[in-house]
Amino acid sequence: MNWGKGIAIGIGLFMAFILALAIYMMGQTPELEEKNYYEKDLRYQQEMEAKQNASSLARPAQITYDSLAKTVVVALQSPEAVKGTIAFSRPSDASQDISLPLMPQDGKQVVPVGHLSAGRWRVQLNWEMAGKQYQSEAWEINVKK
């Protein structure tokens, strides 16, 4: 075999690789972290203040995942009434994201997560207490079936 055939075979293999890569990439769905990322960027300062408020609490919010009971326990160490949301987001599939109302009883709320798909989830709390906004850092849980 001469060098001309080797170059032709090399170029052919490279073209086949690029074609296969293009076909593969067209089949992927582009998942964004946030659908409305521009609006979220405009609210960035408010989010930072809410996170600062949450971190300055004497006892910050906690989330624990019980894999045996398939529950998430949200603990807010606050005597005041709070209202807010618990957001479960799936990094690999935004269509599965859900948001539940935050309604703690005696500072705790138990959320069943058996209906969630197996895999990695981010859990984030957003709440209002005494006229101030609070936002927790995102916790990661790994739901197993």
C-alpha positions as CSV (number, residue, x, y, z in Angstrom):
1,M,0.0,0.0,0.0
2,N,1.4,3.4,-0.9
3,W,1.1,6.6,1.2
4,G,-1.7,8.0,-1.0
5,K,-4.1,5.2,0.0
6,G,-3.2,5.7,3.6
7,I,-4.0,9.3,3.5
8,A,-7.3,8.6,1.8
9,I,-8.2,6.0,4.4
10,G,-7.3,8.3,7.2
11,I,-9.4,11.1,5.8
12,G,-12.3,8.7,5.3
13,L,-12.1,7.5,8.8
14,F,-12.0,11.0,10.1
15,M,-15.1,12.0,8.1
16,A,-16.9,8.9,9.3
17,F,-16.1,9.9,12.9
18,I,-17.3,13.5,12.5
19,L,-20.5,12.2,10.8
20,A,-21.2,9.8,13.7
21,L,-20.4,12.4,16.3
22,A,-22.8,14.9,14.5
23,I,-25.6,12.3,14.4
24,Y,-25.1,11.5,18.1
25,M,-25.1,15.1,19.1
26,M,-28.4,15.8,17.2
27,G,-30.1,13.1,19.2
28,Q,-29.2,14.8,22.6
29,T,-31.7,17.2,24.3
30,P,-30.1,20.4,25.5
31,E,-31.0,20.6,29.2
32,L,-30.5,24.0,30.8
33,E,-30.1,24.3,34.6
34,E,-32.8,26.9,34.6
35,K,-35.4,27.6,32.0
36,N,-35.6,31.3,32.8
37,Y,-32.0,31.8,33.5
38,Y,-32.1,35.5,32.3
39,E,-34.8,36.4,34.8
40,K,-33.0,34.5,37.5
41,D,-29.8,36.5,36.8
42,L,-31.8,39.7,37.3
43,R,-32.9,38.4,40.8
44,Y,-29.3,37.4,41.7
45,Q,-28.9,40.1,44.4
46,Q,-32.1,39.1,46.1
47,E,-31.0,35.5,46.1
48,M,-27.7,36.4,47.6
49,E,-29.4,38.4,50.4
50,A,-31.8,35.5,51.0
51,K,-28.8,33.0,51.3
52,Q,-27.0,35.4,53.6
53,N,-30.1,35.6,55.8
54,A,-30.3,31.8,55.9
55,S,-26.6,31.5,56.8
56,S,-26.9,34.0,59.6
57,L,-29.6,32.1,61.5
58,A,-28.5,30.7,64.9
59,R,-29.6,27.2,63.7
60,P,-29.7,27.0,59.9
61,A,-32.2,24.8,58.0
62,Q,-31.3,21.2,57.6
63,I,-32.4,18.5,55.2
64,T,-31.8,14.8,55.9
65,Y,-32.6,11.9,53.6
66,D,-33.8,8.6,55.0
67,S,-33.2,6.0,52.3
68,L,-35.0,3.2,54.2
69,A,-38.2,5.2,54.8
70,K,-37.8,7.0,51.5
71,T,-38.4,10.4,53.1
72,V,-36.7,13.8,53.3
73,V,-37.0,15.5,56.7
74,V,-36.8,19.3,56.6
75,A,-35.9,20.9,59.9
76,L,-36.3,24.6,60.5
77,Q,-35.3,25.7,64.0
78,S,-37.8,28.6,64.1
79,P,-40.7,29.3,66.4
80,E,-42.2,31.7,63.9
81,A,-44.7,30.6,61.2
82,V,-42.9,30.2,57.9
83,K,-44.2,29.9,54.3
84,G,-42.2,28.8,51.3
85,T,-41.3,26.0,49.0
86,I,-39.2,22.9,48.8
87,A,-37.8,22.5,45.3
88,F,-36.7,19.1,44.0
89,S,-34.7,19.5,40.8
90,R,-33.3,16.7,38.7
91,P,-30.0,17.7,37.0
92,S,-30.4,15.1,34.2
93,D,-34.1,15.8,33.4
94,A,-35.7,19.2,34.1
95,S,-39.2,17.8,33.2
96,Q,-39.2,15.9,36.5
97,D,-38.6,19.0,38.7
98,I,-41.2,19.5,41.4
99,S,-41.9,22.2,44.0
100,L,-43.9,21.5,47.2
101,P,-45.2,23.9,49.8
102,L,-43.1,24.2,52.9
103,M,-45.5,23.7,55.9
104,P,-43.4,22.6,58.9
105,Q,-45.1,21.3,62.1
106,D,-43.1,22.0,65.2
107,G,-40.1,23.0,63.1
108,K,-40.1,19.8,60.9
109,Q,-41.7,18.6,57.7
110,V,-41.5,15.0,56.4
111,V,-41.7,14.7,52.7
112,P,-42.2,11.3,51.1
113,V,-39.9,10.8,48.0
114,G,-40.7,7.3,47.0
115,H,-42.4,8.5,43.9
116,L,-39.2,10.3,42.6
117,S,-37.1,8.6,40.0
118,A,-34.0,6.9,41.2
119,G,-30.9,9.1,40.8
120,R,-29.4,12.4,41.9
121,W,-31.7,15.2,43.1
122,R,-31.0,18.7,44.4
123,V,-33.2,19.9,47.2
124,Q,-33.5,23.6,48.0
125,L,-35.6,25.5,50.5
126,N,-37.0,29.0,49.9
127,W,-39.0,30.6,52.7
128,E,-40.2,33.8,54.3
129,M,-40.1,34.4,58.0
130,A,-40.9,37.6,59.8
131,G,-41.0,39.6,56.5
132,K,-37.5,38.4,55.4
133,Q,-36.6,36.1,52.6
134,Y,-34.4,33.0,53.1
135,Q,-32.9,30.5,50.7
136,S,-30.8,27.5,51.6
137,E,-27.9,26.2,49.7
138,A,-28.9,23.2,47.6
139,W,-28.5,19.7,49.2
140,E,-27.9,16.7,47.0
141,I,-29.6,13.4,47.7
142,N,-29.4,10.1,45.8
143,V,-32.8,8.4,45.6
144,K,-32.5,4.7,45.4
145,K,-35.4,2.3,44.4
